[in-house]
Amino acid sequence: MKVGCFALVAPFSPLEHQLEHISALGFKYADVTDNHPGGLLGREFGFSATASLDDNPRDLNDMFARHGLTVTSVCAHANLLDASAPSRYGNAEVSKAVRLAAGMKVRDVITTEGEPKTDWGRGLTRDEQVFVIAEKLYEPVRLAEAMGVKLLLEPHGPVTGTIEGLGAVLDRLGHPDTVGVNLDTGNSWLAGTDPVEMAKVFRSRIWHVHWKDMPRDWSDKRGTIFGCGMAIIPLGAGVVDIKGVYDVVKNSPAEHSTLEIAGDDNVLRSHEFLKELGVS
């Protein structure tokens, strides 16, 4: 399993600078992390590290290649529990991410449901949650299958953060050769799940891994928030059993994994920690 870095390592700077920074840290792999449909003021004026879902795929590949980096995934983390709205990253954006990945010849698109932000979304029953997630991903899954892309569900919400909920969505979506899992070690722990147990249950469907460790003083947050964008400590310094997860996922179909960790020193220490476990 190879290790890359997420492309949000330097605040208030464009994507090209993120990639330059990642390369300088010694990495060969990175993902398309933040992205948006159409144009964005912040990108035009150099303070947003985001790609457009409408970019020419070749231009993005060339940008990564200029810094000696290979793209391993396109992130498409969405709001799938609140009602659809033009202002929400949802079904249409996930479909665009699939098209972008296909054009870049990148296999994995990673999505999730997120935490609902409206009373309507927070009021859904479990069965309704599973239904609306699956309904919004039905067409992106069909598109992914047609374009040779894998759509991976990440634990980063009240449904996917649990073994029962993630399994229910996978069952409802079907297409097991197209739909898989991006195991996030920190998010699953935050949701109140044992990341090692989640890895064991879904081992054969795990095609990518996001590495995070969580500090002990976050224990009281478990089950109240269901994910975070990045860890603030290096791997091995917190309460997540990273070695236990690796012992499972090293025998999964995952070819690539990504560090989602803030701070250069934390990133480098985490990379060394994984190397000691046997990750390349």
Phi, psi and omega in degrees: 000131181264154183244130173238188184230143177286153190267049175221058185258346182227111186296149173056044177217154186286170184302319181302320178293322176302314183293321176300318181294315180299316178298319180295335177281355176099011181270154177246355185226145177205167179243164169277103189272277181278143179202168185205155172281149176068214181259167181212128181304315184300327178287318181298330183251014163081023178232015177232127183271064188230148173256152175270137175294348177258009176298155168293120183305324180295322180299318179294315177301319179296322179297314177298317183296327178301336181250017177069027185248144174253135179279129182252341180195161171243123180278138178219051180293125192236171169257100186253358182258328174282161180298147179299141178204150181302334183274355184256138175287112186213222186307312183295321181289322177297319178297319177296322178297323177297315179297319179297313180300316180299317179294330178273355185060041175256130188286321194253129167246130185249127179224173179194173183270337184071180178263133181296146183245359181240160177300324180299312181293322180289342183269001182291143171286169179300315179298320178293321178301311181298319181296313185290327175296311182295321180298319181286339179261356184302308181289319174302325178293315178300319179294316179300317179298318181293331186257005177074028180250149174258134177256116186253132177269128179256138171294106178200054179178173184292343179263301182292343178287351179247152179296317180297314183291316179298318178297322181294319179292317178301317180296318182292323181284327184066212179050057186296341177278348181249323184261125180223203186232136164255105183284122175252115188292322181282318181296317180297320177296315180300324181289353180097009182261151173279113182301327179293317179295319177299318178299319180294316183296319187251017187311315184288348181251000183275115182246357177200156179226136169255122183265126172212147167244155184238138180290151182300326184285002172267002185300326182286352177274347185300132180082357177249331169234155193237017177165165176213155185291328182203156175274155181251005177229159178284159175301139180093350182262356185241210189255355180279135180279079183296318179298319180297321177294314182299323180300335177272309189286345176295342177252022177259175177285359185295124175265332185230155174216164187225134172277124174245079190220137182270141175095127184303315182297318178296320179297312183293319178296322179293320178298317178296321178300315179293323178299321179296332177280343180117002178282141181276000000 
